[in-house]
Amino acid sequence: MSAVELEKIREEINDTDRELIRLLKKRFDLVSKAAVSKKEFGDKVYSREREAYVISSAEKYAVESGLPKGLLSDVMKRLLRESYKICSATDFSYPKTLKESGDIVIVGGNGGMGRIFSRYFEASGYKVFSFGHRGWDKAPEYLKNAKVVIVTVPIDVTVEVIQKLSPLLREDQLLCDFTSVKAPIVDAMMKYHKGPVLGLHPMFGPDVKSLVKQVIVTVPQRDEKASEFLVEQFRIWGAKIVKSEAADHDKAMSIIQALRHFGTYSYGSFLQSLNPDLKRLIELSSPIYRMELMMVGRLFAQDPRLYGDIIMSSDANLELIEKFVRSLSKDLSIVKDKDLDAFTERFLKTREYFGEFADVAFKESGSLLAKLQDERQ
């Protein structure tokens, strides 16, 4: 093949790429139109059945056309994710589940989480009022027509804010919170408020672009029926709802958040004390270590008070972390003794605990690592 022929093929590839871009633009324009129709028909933003159909049908047609298996699944998942973001970033309005009149008041609504939910509530036709520690003089006015009152402030002052807020509330108003610890907070809401109470824990950070597939934990307390409209509103926005008891939630969060954040914080702090050349570490890293390092860097790019509050929020977290440190000491002893048999025994016992999930994790992480490798310069 001559250089001229190669250049001609490259031009054809460029033309094909431009055609793909044109078709992608057309698809996103159709997504915007579909979003309007969803509003008119009262449909949810996210449909698991529709997503599964789009991915499976595209994958089937692609394989029949001789394309690599899994290619179109990856492409369509990314396209769908961008489609959800398009709906969230435009003036798309969602169906409103509250049929009666009533406003939304978010105490601490000027923070990242408050701003996200304010935007979504407003896109559903609610009137939203927010205030922080300097806006209490306006609280009676804001609360006058409120149906839902959400407290989203640092954990260490949440109970204090609930107590301060309670004299201003009516018994027909739904009181909620956005904290990562549930038992003491819902107990406080039950103690200081006579009306409906719903504990909430959005399992995501303020940097999300869409609520589609994001988990929101609900901990219903008094008068669950009175909060059903709000939970359904979250579903319409595309969130996945996980219902939990307060104690069960807190026990799980000690592992999912407190222990994990402590481990990440400790590892990052230890790296800082070693002071290695970070650029060199990244340059030499395998995809999986790069991903782990990214998770460490992600934590340290955020508010230290947030993570400190989560880690130090309960004595149960402290007890769990102490158990973890003692377990590390045992593992260190095995390594110091070069006891390969003991290491293998503990490894296989842990593998047995993970069961089938170990194989699922191996497969799914492989897909993530391949995507991460694509980003490498």
C-alpha positions as a Markdown table, in Angstrom:
| # | Residue | x | y | z |
|---|---|---|---|---|
| 1 | Met | 0.0 | 0.0 | 0.0 |
| 2 | Ser | 1.4 | 3.4 | -1.0 |
| 3 | Ala | 1.4 | 6.5 | 1.2 |
| 4 | Val | -1.2 | 8.1 | -1.0 |
| 5 | Glu | -3.5 | 5.1 | -0.5 |
| 6 | Leu | -3.0 | 5.2 | 3.2 |
| 7 | Glu | -3.8 | 8.9 | 3.3 |
| 8 | Lys | -7.0 | 8.2 | 1.4 |
| 9 | Ile | -8.1 | 5.6 | 3.9 |
| 10 | Arg | -7.4 | 8.0 | 6.7 |
| 11 | Glu | -9.6 | 10.6 | 5.1 |
| 12 | Glu | -12.4 | 8.0 | 4.8 |
| 13 | Ile | -12.0 | 7.3 | 8.5 |
| 14 | Asn | -12.2 | 11.0 | 9.3 |
| 15 | Asp | -15.3 | 11.3 | 7.2 |
| 16 | Thr | -16.8 | 8.3 | 9.0 |
| 17 | Asp | -16.0 | 9.9 | 12.4 |
| 18 | Arg | -17.7 | 13.1 | 11.4 |
| 19 | Glu | -20.8 | 11.0 | 10.4 |
| 20 | Leu | -20.7 | 9.3 | 13.8 |
| 21 | Ile | -20.6 | 12.7 | 15.5 |
| 22 | Arg | -23.5 | 13.9 | 13.4 |
| 23 | Leu | -25.5 | 10.8 | 14.4 |
| 24 | Leu | -24.6 | 11.2 | 18.1 |
| 25 | Lys | -25.8 | 14.8 | 18.0 |
| 26 | Lys | -29.1 | 13.6 | 16.4 |
| 27 | Arg | -29.5 | 11.0 | 19.1 |
| 28 | Phe | -29.0 | 13.6 | 21.9 |
| 29 | Asp | -31.5 | 15.9 | 20.3 |
| 30 | Leu | -34.0 | 13.1 | 20.3 |
| 31 | Val | -33.2 | 12.4 | 23.9 |
| 32 | Ser | -34.1 | 16.0 | 24.8 |
| 33 | Lys | -37.4 | 15.6 | 22.9 |
| 34 | Ala | -38.1 | 12.3 | 24.8 |
| 35 | Ala | -37.5 | 14.1 | 28.1 |
| 36 | Val | -40.3 | 16.5 | 27.3 |
| 37 | Ser | -42.6 | 13.7 | 26.5 |
| 38 | Lys | -41.7 | 11.9 | 29.8 |
| 39 | Lys | -42.8 | 15.0 | 31.7 |
| 40 | Glu | -46.1 | 15.1 | 29.9 |
| 41 | Phe | -46.8 | 11.5 | 30.6 |
| 42 | Gly | -45.5 | 11.6 | 34.2 |
| 43 | Asp | -42.7 | 9.0 | 33.4 |
| 44 | Lys | -39.6 | 8.5 | 35.5 |
| 45 | Val | -36.3 | 9.8 | 34.1 |
| 46 | Tyr | -34.7 | 6.4 | 34.4 |
| 47 | Ser | -36.3 | 3.1 | 33.3 |
| 48 | Arg | -34.3 | -0.1 | 33.9 |
| 49 | Glu | -36.3 | -2.0 | 31.4 |
| 50 | Arg | -35.7 | 0.6 | 28.7 |
| 51 | Glu | -32.0 | 0.8 | 29.4 |
| 52 | Ala | -31.6 | -3.0 | 29.3 |
| 53 | Tyr | -33.4 | -3.1 | 26.0 |
| 54 | Val | -31.3 | -0.3 | 24.4 |
| 55 | Ile | -28.0 | -2.0 | 25.5 |
| 56 | Ser | -29.0 | -5.5 | 24.6 |
| 57 | Ser | -30.5 | -4.7 | 21.2 |
| 58 | Ala | -27.5 | -2.6 | 20.3 |
| 59 | Glu | -25.0 | -5.3 | 21.4 |
| 60 | Lys | -27.0 | -8.0 | 19.5 |
| 61 | Tyr | -27.0 | -6.0 | 16.2 |
| 62 | Ala | -23.3 | -5.1 | 16.7 |
| 63 | Val | -22.2 | -8.7 | 17.1 |
| 64 | Glu | -24.3 | -9.7 | 14.1 |
| 65 | Ser | -22.5 | -7.0 | 12.1 |
| 66 | Gly | -19.1 | -8.5 | 13.1 |
| 67 | Leu | -18.1 | -5.9 | 15.7 |
| 68 | Pro | -16.2 | -7.0 | 18.8 |
| 69 | Lys | -18.4 | -8.5 | 21.6 |
| 70 | Gly | -19.0 | -5.9 | 24.4 |
| 71 | Leu | -18.0 | -2.9 | 22.3 |
| 72 | Leu | -21.5 | -1.6 | 21.8 |
| 73 | Ser | -22.5 | -2.4 | 25.4 |
| 74 | Asp | -19.7 | 0.0 | 26.6 |
| 75 | Val | -20.6 | 2.6 | 24.0 |
| 76 | Met | -24.3 | 2.6 | 24.8 |
| 77 | Lys | -23.8 | 2.7 | 28.6 |
| 78 | Arg | -21.7 | 5.9 | 28.1 |
| 79 | Leu | -24.3 | 7.4 | 25.8 |
| 80 | Leu | -27.1 | 6.7 | 28.2 |
| 81 | Arg | -25.1 | 8.2 | 31.1 |
| 82 | Glu | -24.6 | 11.4 | 29.0 |
| 83 | Ser | -28.3 | 11.3 | 28.1 |
| 84 | Tyr | -29.2 | 11.4 | 31.8 |
| 85 | Lys | -26.8 | 14.3 | 32.4 |
| 86 | Ile | -28.3 | 16.2 | 29.5 |
| 87 | Cys | -31.7 | 16.0 | 31.1 |
| 88 | Ser | -30.3 | 17.1 | 34.4 |
| 89 | Ala | -28.4 | 20.0 | 32.9 |
| 90 | Thr | -31.2 | 21.5 | 30.9 |
| 91 | Asp | -34.5 | 23.1 | 31.8 |
| 92 | Phe | -36.2 | 19.7 | 31.7 |
| 93 | Ser | -38.9 | 19.6 | 34.4 |
| 94 | Tyr | -39.9 | 16.5 | 36.2 |
| 95 | Pro | -43.4 | 15.4 | 37.3 |
| 96 | Lys | -44.4 | 16.6 | 40.7 |
| 97 | Thr | -45.6 | 13.9 | 43.2 |
| 98 | Leu | -47.0 | 16.3 | 45.8 |
| 99 | Lys | -50.6 | 17.0 | 44.7 |
| 100 | Glu | -51.4 | 19.5 | 47.4 |
| 101 | Ser | -49.7 | 22.8 | 48.0 |
| 102 | Gly | -46.5 | 23.0 | 49.9 |
| 103 | Asp | -43.0 | 24.4 | 49.7 |
| 104 | Ile | -39.6 | 22.8 | 50.4 |
| 105 | Val | -37.3 | 24.3 | 53.0 |
| 106 | Ile | -33.7 | 23.2 | 53.2 |
| 107 | Val | -31.8 | 24.1 | 56.3 |
| 108 | Gly | -28.1 | 24.3 | 55.2 |
| 109 | Gly | -29.3 | 24.4 | 51.6 |
| 110 | Asn | -26.4 | 26.6 | 50.5 |
| 111 | Gly | -24.0 | 23.6 | 50.7 |
| 112 | Gly | -23.3 | 21.3 | 47.8 |
| 113 | Met | -25.9 | 18.7 | 48.7 |
| 114 | Gly | -28.5 | 21.4 | 49.3 |
| 115 | Arg | -27.9 | 23.0 | 46.0 |
| 116 | Ile | -28.3 | 19.7 | 44.1 |
| 117 | Phe | -31.7 | 18.9 | 45.7 |
| 118 | Ser | -32.9 | 22.5 | 45.4 |
| 119 | Arg | -32.3 | 22.3 | 41.7 |
| 120 | Tyr | -34.2 | 19.0 | 41.4 |
| 121 | Phe | -37.1 | 20.2 | 43.5 |
| 122 | Glu | -37.4 | 23.4 | 41.5 |
| 123 | Ala | -37.3 | 21.4 | 38.3 |
| 124 | Ser | -40.3 | 19.5 | 39.6 |
| 125 | Gly | -42.3 | 22.6 | 40.2 |
| 126 | Tyr | -41.7 | 23.1 | 44.0 |
| 127 | Lys | -41.0 | 26.4 | 45.5 |
| 128 | Val | -37.7 | 26.0 | 47.5 |
| 129 | Phe | -36.4 | 28.1 | 50.4 |
| 130 | Ser | -32.9 | 27.7 | 51.8 |
| 131 | Phe | -31.1 | 29.2 | 54.7 |
| 132 | Gly | -27.9 | 28.6 | 56.7 |
| 133 | His | -26.7 | 29.7 | 60.1 |
| 134 | Arg | -27.2 | 33.4 | 59.2 |
| 135 | Gly | -30.7 | 33.1 | 57.9 |
| 136 | Trp | -32.7 | 32.0 | 61.0 |
| 137 | Asp | -34.5 | 35.4 | 61.1 |
| 138 | Lys | -36.3 | 34.4 | 57.9 |
| 139 | Ala | -37.1 | 30.9 | 59.0 |
| 140 | Pro | -40.7 | 31.5 | 60.2 |
| 141 | Glu | -41.5 | 33.1 | 56.9 |
| 142 | Tyr | -39.9 | 30.3 | 54.9 |
| 143 | Leu | -41.6 | 27.6 | 57.0 |
| 144 | Lys | -45.1 | 29.2 | 56.8 |
| 145 | Asn | -46.2 | 27.2 | 53.7 |
| 146 | Ala | -43.6 | 24.3 | 53.9 |
| 147 | Lys | -44.6 | 20.7 | 53.4 |
| 148 | Val | -41.1 | 19.3 | 53.7 |
| 149 | Val | -38.2 | 20.5 | 55.9 |
| 150 | Ile | -34.8 | 19.0 | 55.2 |
| 151 | Val | -31.8 | 19.5 | 57.6 |
| 152 | Thr | -28.4 | 19.2 | 55.8 |
| 153 | Val | -25.7 | 20.5 | 58.1 |
| 154 | Pro | -22.5 | 19.1 | 59.6 |
| 155 | Ile | -23.2 | 16.0 | 61.7 |
| 156 | Asp | -21.9 | 17.5 | 64.9 |
| 157 | Val | -24.5 | 20.3 | 64.9 |
| 158 | Thr | -27.4 | 18.4 | 63.3 |
| 159 | Val | -29.2 | 17.6 | 66.6 |
| 160 | Glu | -28.7 | 21.2 | 67.8 |
| 161 | Val | -30.2 | 22.5 | 64.6 |
| 162 | Ile | -33.2 | 20.1 | 64.9 |
| 163 | Gln | -33.8 | 21.2 | 68.4 |
| 164 | Lys | -33.7 | 24.9 | 67.4 |
| 165 | Leu | -35.9 | 24.3 | 64.4 |
| 166 | Ser | -38.6 | 22.3 | 66.2 |
| 167 | Pro | -40.6 | 25.1 | 67.8 |
| 168 | Leu | -41.1 | 26.6 | 64.3 |
| 169 | Leu | -42.6 | 23.4 | 62.9 |
| 170 | Arg | -46.2 | 22.3 | 62.5 |
| 171 | Glu | -47.3 | 18.7 | 63.0 |
| 172 | Asp | -48.3 | 18.3 | 59.4 |
| 173 | Gln | -44.8 | 19.1 | 58.1 |
| 174 | Leu | -42.4 | 16.3 | 57.1 |
| 175 | Leu | -39.0 | 16.6 | 58.8 |
| 176 | Cys | -36.0 | 14.9 | 57.1 |
| 177 | Asp | -32.3 | 15.0 | 57.3 |
| 178 | Phe | -29.3 | 14.3 | 55.0 |
| 179 | Thr | -26.8 | 13.0 | 57.4 |
| 180 | Ser | -24.6 | 9.8 | 57.1 |
| 181 | Val | -25.5 | 8.7 | 60.7 |
| 182 | Lys | -29.1 | 7.8 | 61.3 |
| 183 | Ala | -29.9 | 6.4 | 64.8 |
| 184 | Pro | -29.1 | 9.5 | 66.9 |
| 185 | Ile | -30.5 | 11.9 | 64.2 |
| 186 | Val | -33.8 | 10.2 | 63.7 |
| 187 | Asp | -34.1 | 9.8 | 67.5 |
| 188 | Ala | -33.6 | 13.6 | 67.8 |
| 189 | Met | -36.2 | 14.3 | 65.1 |
| 190 | Met | -38.7 | 12.0 | 66.8 |
| 191 | Lys | -38.0 | 13.7 | 70.1 |
| 192 | Tyr | -38.3 | 17.3 | 69.0 |
| 193 | His | -40.9 | 17.0 | 66.2 |
| 194 | Lys | -44.5 | 15.6 | 66.6 |
| 195 | Gly | -45.2 | 15.2 | 62.9 |
| 196 | Pro | -43.9 | 12.8 | 60.2 |
| 197 | Val | -40.2 | 11.9 | 60.3 |
| 198 | Leu | -38.1 | 10.5 | 57.5 |
| 199 | Gly | -34.3 | 9.9 | 57.8 |
| 200 | Leu | -32.4 | 10.2 | 54.5 |
| 201 | His | -28.9 | 9.5 | 53.4 |
| 202 | Pro | -27.9 | 10.3 | 49.8 |
| 203 | Met | -25.0 | 7.9 | 49.0 |
| 204 | Phe | -23.2 | 10.3 | 46.8 |
| 205 | Gly | -21.2 | 13.5 | 46.8 |
| 206 | Pro | -22.1 | 17.0 | 45.7 |
| 207 | Asp | -20.1 | 16.5 | 42.4 |
| 208 | Val | -22.7 | 14.2 | 40.8 |
| 209 | Lys | -24.2 | 15.4 | 37.5 |
| 210 | Ser | -27.4 | 13.3 | 37.6 |
| 211 | Leu | -29.3 | 11.4 | 40.3 |
| 212 | Val | -30.0 | 8.5 | 37.9 |
| 213 | Lys | -28.9 | 5.3 | 39.6 |
| 214 | Gln | -27.7 | 7.2 | 42.7 |
| 215 | Val | -28.6 | 5.5 | 45.9 |
| 216 | Ile | -30.7 | 7.3 | 48.5 |
| 217 | Val | -31.2 | 5.4 | 51.8 |
| 218 | Thr | -34.6 | 6.0 | 53.5 |
| 219 | Val | -35.2 | 5.4 | 57.2 |
| 220 | Pro | -38.9 | 6.0 | 57.7 |
| 221 | Gln | -39.9 | 6.7 | 61.3 |
| 222 | Arg | -43.2 | 8.3 | 62.2 |
| 223 | Asp | -46.1 | 8.2 | 59.7 |
| 224 | Glu | -44.4 | 6.6 | 56.7 |
| 225 | Lys | -47.4 | 7.1 | 54.5 |
| 226 | Ala | -46.9 | 10.9 | 54.8 |
| 227 | Ser | -43.5 | 10.6 | 53.2 |
| 228 | Glu | -44.4 | 8.3 | 50.3 |
| 229 | Phe | -44.7 | 11.2 | 47.9 |
| 230 | Leu | -41.2 | 12.4 | 48.6 |
| 231 | Val | -39.7 | 8.9 | 48.1 |
| 232 | Glu | -41.6 | 8.6 | 44.9 |
| 233 | Gln | -40.2 | 12.0 | 43.8 |
| 234 | Phe | -36.7 | 10.6 | 44.3 |
| 235 | Arg | -37.6 | 7.6 | 42.1 |
| 236 | Ile | -38.9 | 9.9 | 39.4 |
| 237 | Trp | -35.6 | 11.7 | 39.4 |
| 238 | Gly | -34.0 | 8.3 | 38.7 |
| 239 | Ala | -32.6 | 7.5 | 42.2 |
| 240 | Lys | -32.4 | 4.0 | 43.6 |
| 241 | Ile | -34.2 | 3.8 | 46.9 |
| 242 | Val | -32.9 | 1.5 | 49.6 |
| 243 | Lys | -35.0 | 1.3 | 52.7 |
| 244 | Ser | -33.3 | 0.6 | 56.0 |
| 245 | Glu | -33.7 | 0.5 | 59.8 |
| 246 | Ala | -31.5 | 3.2 | 61.5 |
| 247 | Ala | -29.4 | 0.7 | 63.5 |
| 248 | Asp | -28.8 | -1.5 | 60.4 |
| 249 | His | -27.8 | 1.6 | 58.4 |
| 250 | Asp | -25.4 | 2.8 | 60.9 |
| 251 | Lys | -23.7 | -0.6 | 61.3 |
| 252 | Ala | -23.3 | -0.8 | 57.5 |
| 253 | Met | -22.0 | 2.7 | 57.3 |
| 254 | Ser | -19.3 | 2.1 | 59.9 |
| 255 | Ile | -17.8 | -0.3 | 57.3 |
| 256 | Ile | -18.8 | 1.4 | 54.1 |
| 257 | Gln | -17.8 | 4.9 | 55.1 |
| 258 | Ala | -16.0 | 5.3 | 58.4 |
| 259 | Leu | -13.6 | 2.3 | 58.1 |
| 260 | Arg | -13.0 | 2.9 | 54.4 |
| 261 | His | -12.4 | 6.6 | 54.7 |
| 262 | Phe | -10.1 | 6.0 | 57.7 |
| 263 | Gly | -8.1 | 3.5 | 55.6 |
| 264 | Thr | -7.9 | 5.9 | 52.7 |
| 265 | Tyr | -7.0 | 8.8 | 55.0 |
| 266 | Ser | -4.3 | 6.8 | 56.8 |
| 267 | Tyr | -2.8 | 5.5 | 53.6 |
| 268 | Gly | -2.6 | 9.1 | 52.1 |
| 269 | Ser | -1.2 | 10.4 | 55.3 |
| 270 | Phe | 1.5 | 7.7 | 55.4 |
| 271 | Leu | 2.4 | 8.5 | 51.7 |
| 272 | Gln | 2.8 | 12.2 | 52.7 |
| 273 | Ser | 5.2 | 11.2 | 55.5 |
| 274 | Leu | 7.3 | 9.1 | 53.1 |
| 275 | Asn | 7.2 | 12.0 | 50.6 |
| 276 | Pro | 7.8 | 9.9 | 47.4 |
| 277 | Asp | 7.8 | 11.5 | 44.0 |
| 278 | Leu | 4.1 | 11.3 | 43.2 |
| 279 | Lys | 4.5 | 11.8 | 39.5 |
| 280 | Arg | 7.0 | 9.0 | 39.4 |
| 281 | Leu | 4.6 | 6.7 | 41.3 |
| 282 | Ile | 1.8 | 7.5 | 38.8 |
| 283 | Glu | 4.2 | 6.9 | 35.9 |
| 284 | Leu | 5.3 | 3.5 | 37.2 |
| 285 | Ser | 1.8 | 2.4 | 38.4 |
| 286 | Ser | -0.3 | -0.4 | 37.0 |
| 287 | Pro | -3.9 | 0.5 | 36.1 |
| 288 | Ile | -5.2 | -0.9 | 39.4 |
| 289 | Tyr | -2.7 | 1.0 | 41.6 |
| 290 | Arg | -3.5 | 4.1 | 39.6 |
| 291 | Met | -7.2 | 3.7 | 40.4 |
| 292 | Glu | -6.4 | 3.1 | 44.1 |
| 293 | Leu | -4.2 | 6.2 | 44.1 |
| 294 | Met | -7.0 | 8.2 | 42.4 |
| 295 | Met | -9.4 | 7.2 | 45.2 |
| 296 | Val | -6.9 | 8.5 | 47.8 |
| 297 | Gly | -6.4 | 11.7 | 45.9 |
| 298 | Arg | -10.2 | 12.1 | 45.5 |
| 299 | Leu | -10.6 | 12.1 | 49.3 |
| 300 | Phe | -7.9 | 14.7 | 49.9 |
| 301 | Ala | -9.4 | 17.0 | 47.2 |
| 302 | Gln | -12.5 | 17.4 | 49.5 |
| 303 | Asp | -13.5 | 18.9 | 52.8 |
| 304 | Pro | -11.5 | 17.4 | 55.7 |
| 305 | Arg | -14.2 | 18.3 | 58.2 |
| 306 | Leu | -16.7 | 16.2 | 56.2 |
| 307 | Tyr | -14.6 | 13.1 | 56.5 |
| 308 | Gly | -13.5 | 13.8 | 60.0 |
| 309 | Asp | -17.2 | 14.1 | 61.0 |
| 310 | Ile | -18.0 | 10.8 | 59.4 |
| 311 | Ile | -15.1 | 8.9 | 60.9 |
| 312 | Met | -15.5 | 10.4 | 64.4 |
| 313 | Ser | -19.3 | 10.3 | 64.4 |
| 314 | Ser | -19.7 | 7.4 | 66.9 |
| 315 | Asp | -18.0 | 5.2 | 69.4 |
| 316 | Ala | -19.0 | 2.2 | 67.2 |
| 317 | Asn | -16.8 | 3.6 | 64.4 |
| 318 | Leu | -13.9 | 3.9 | 66.8 |
| 319 | Glu | -14.3 | 0.3 | 68.0 |
| 320 | Leu | -14.4 | -0.9 | 64.5 |
| 321 | Ile | -11.3 | 1.0 | 63.5 |
| 322 | Glu | -9.5 | -0.3 | 66.6 |
| 323 | Lys | -10.4 | -3.9 | 65.5 |
| 324 | Phe | -9.1 | -3.1 | 62.0 |
| 325 | Val | -5.7 | -1.9 | 63.4 |
| 326 | Arg | -5.4 | -5.1 | 65.6 |
| 327 | Ser | -6.1 | -7.2 | 62.5 |
| 328 | Leu | -3.4 | -5.3 | 60.7 |
| 329 | Ser | -1.0 | -6.2 | 63.5 |
| 330 | Lys | -1.8 | -9.9 | 63.1 |
| 331 | Asp | -1.2 | -9.7 | 59.3 |
| 332 | Leu | 2.0 | -7.8 | 59.9 |
| 333 | Ser | 3.2 | -10.6 | 62.2 |
| 334 | Ile | 2.5 | -13.2 | 59.5 |
| 335 | Val | 4.6 | -11.2 | 57.0 |
| 336 | Lys | 7.4 | -10.6 | 59.5 |
| 337 | Asp | 7.5 | -14.4 | 60.2 |
| 338 | Lys | 7.4 | -15.1 | 56.5 |
| 339 | Asp | 4.6 | -17.6 | 57.3 |
| 340 | Leu | 3.4 | -18.3 | 53.8 |
| 341 | Asp | 1.1 | -21.1 | 55.1 |
| 342 | Ala | -0.7 | -18.8 | 57.5 |
| 343 | Phe | -0.9 | -16.1 | 54.8 |
| 344 | Thr | -2.5 | -18.6 | 52.3 |
| 345 | Glu | -4.9 | -19.9 | 55.0 |
| 346 | Arg | -6.2 | -16.4 | 55.7 |
| 347 | Phe | -6.3 | -15.6 | 52.0 |
| 348 | Leu | -8.4 | -18.6 | 51.2 |
| 349 | Lys | -10.7 | -18.1 | 54.1 |
| 350 | Thr | -11.3 | -14.5 | 53.0 |
| 351 | Arg | -11.9 | -15.7 | 49.4 |
| 352 | Glu | -14.5 | -18.1 | 50.8 |
| 353 | Tyr | -16.3 | -15.2 | 52.5 |
| 354 | Phe | -16.4 | -13.2 | 49.2 |
| 355 | Gly | -17.7 | -16.2 | 47.4 |
| 356 | Glu | -19.1 | -15.5 | 43.9 |
| 357 | Phe | -18.6 | -11.8 | 44.3 |
| 358 | Ala | -14.9 | -12.3 | 44.0 |
| 359 | Asp | -15.3 | -13.5 | 40.4 |
| 360 | Val | -17.8 | -10.8 | 39.6 |
| 361 | Ala | -15.4 | -8.2 | 41.1 |
| 362 | Phe | -12.5 | -9.6 | 39.1 |
| 363 | Lys | -14.5 | -9.3 | 35.9 |
| 364 | Glu | -16.1 | -5.9 | 36.5 |
| 365 | Ser | -12.8 | -4.3 | 37.8 |
| 366 | Gly | -11.1 | -5.6 | 34.6 |
| 367 | Ser | -13.6 | -3.5 | 32.6 |
| 368 | Leu | -13.0 | -0.5 | 34.7 |
| 369 | Leu | -9.2 | -0.9 | 34.5 |
| 370 | Ala | -9.4 | -1.1 | 30.7 |
| 371 | Lys | -11.3 | 2.2 | 30.6 |
| 372 | Leu | -8.8 | 3.8 | 33.0 |
| 373 | Gln | -5.9 | 2.6 | 30.7 |
| 374 | Asp | -7.6 | 4.4 | 27.8 |
| 375 | Glu | -7.2 | 7.7 | 29.7 |
| 376 | Arg | -3.5 | 7.2 | 30.2 |
| 377 | Gln | -1.3 | 9.7 | 28.4 |
